[in-house]
């Protein structure tokens, strides 16, 4: 399996066009940026009515860029256009039908989505914190893109892990206090 080198940039547009560099791992990206980085995904470019139009847009952007992005770093995604997906249907038993007629699907468009390393100094303030801290504050409106960014963040402990408790039928070995042995 090949290693992916993600661009290092301040935003998605510059990640496609003129990145500051490419790095496979966070520590390499931090060395390039000179500060901490976060891995993020961002939708860029205009919305396209079809997948083929979005792929053509990606080809045009890649042709004009001095260092074209790796195809695995840029994806074409289908998103809902200004609407939410319909709620789940409730079962109903009328006229020998178990389920009601489904509503028409909401309109969708195709967008380019690029994955890249972003320096922390250029990330939104509420994305620099962990999700649990932002939820507790409650004053910040969180969008779906922000939730996706929170889901991609690595988990960080609140405090160092406490030592494990010793069970009822376990004792510490007298010759090695770090070892716990079962006592029957």
N, C-alpha and C positions, 0 to 999 in steps of 0.2 A: 504494500500500500504506500502510495506516494505521500510525502509530507506537504501540507498546504502552507504556503507563505501568504499570510494575510497582510493587506496594506496597513500602514500606520498613517492616519490622517486625522484632521480636526473635525471633518464632517463627511457625509456620504458622497457628495459631489466630488470633493477632492480625492477621496479614496478611489474613485473611478478614473479620474483624470491625472492628477499630479500628487501621488502619495509621497510622504517623506522617506519612505523605505518599506521594506517587507520583512516580516518576522513570523516564525512558526510558533514561538512560545512567548509567554508574557515577559519573561526575564529578558529575552532578546529585544522585544518591543520597548521595554523600559530602558534598556541601554541605548537604543536609538533615540528615544524621546527625551531622555534625561530626567524623567519623572515617572510616577506610577501611571499605569494605563488600565483601561477597562475594555473588555471585548464587547462589541455592540453590533447590532444590525440596524440598518436604516433604509427606508424606501426612498429611492431617488428617481428623478426624471418625471416626465408627465405620465398620466395614466393612458393606457392604450385599450382600445375596444376588444382586441383579440390577442391571443398568445403569439401569433405570428408577427403582429405589429410590434409587440414588445421585444421579440427576438431580433427584429430588424433594427429597432432602436438601440439595442445592446451592441449589434454589429457596427452601427454608425459611431457610437461612443467609443468602442474599442479601437476602431480604425483611426480616429483622431487623437487618441491618447499616446503620449511618448512611451509609456510602459503599460501595455494593455493588461487588464486584470485577468487573473486566472479564472477560467469558466466555472470552477467549483466554488469560487468566492462570491460570485454574482448569481442570483437565482431570479427566475421570473415567477412571481406569485400572483394568485388570483385573490382579490380583496373585494369586500362589499362596498359599493359606492354609496356612501352617505346613509346607509341603512344597516340595521342589525339583522342577523339571520332570524327566520321565523321561530317562535317558541314551539316546543314539542306539542304535538296534537294530543288531545285527551280522547280516550276511547269512548265511543258512543254506539249504542245499539238501536238504531232507528231504520226502519225500512229494510231490514235484513242486511244492513251494512254495519260492519264493526268499526270502521274508521271513517271520519268525515273526509270530504274531498280536500286535497292539500291546497293551501294557498299558492299563488304563483311565486316562484323564487324571486328574491330581490335582485336588482341588477348588479352585475359584477364588472370589474375592470381588471386589467393586468398591469402590474408595476414591477420595476426592477428593485431587488433587495440585495444590498451588499453587506457582507460581514467584514469588519475591520477593527483594528486596535485604535482606540481614541485616548489621547492624553487626559488625565483626570481634570486638569485645569480647563479643558474645553467641554467637559460633560456637564449636563444640567445638574444643579445643586442637589435636587431630590434624588437623582440617580447615583450620586456618590455615596449616599447612605444605604444601609441595608433596608430591605422591604419592611421588616417588622418595625423599624423606627419610624418610617414614613406612615405606616398604617396607624400607629399609636398617636401620631400628631393629628391626623384627620383633617388638617386644614388645607392640604395640597390635593388638588384634583388629579387623579391618576388615570391616564389613558391606557388603551390596550397595548400600544407600543411600549409604554413604560412598564406594564406588567410583563411583557415578553422580555424586556431588558432585565427586570428583577429575576425572572426565572433563569436567565443565563448567567447570573452572578454566581461565583463560587460561594459556598457556605463558609462563614467565618464564625468562630465561637465567640460567645459573649464574654466568657472568662475561661481560664484554664480548667481542664477537666479535673474533677475531684477524684481522689483515690477511691477505689471500689470498696464497698463494705465487705466485711468478712461474715460469712454465713454462720448459722447456729452450730453446724457440725464441722467447722473448719478452724484450724489453729495455725499460728505462725511457727515455722520450724525454728527451734532454738539456735541452731548453728547458722541459719540464714534467715534473718527477719524479713527479707523481701519475698520469701517463698511461702505460699499458703498450702497446707496439706489437709486432706480430709481426715476427720476423727470420727470413727464409728463407734 
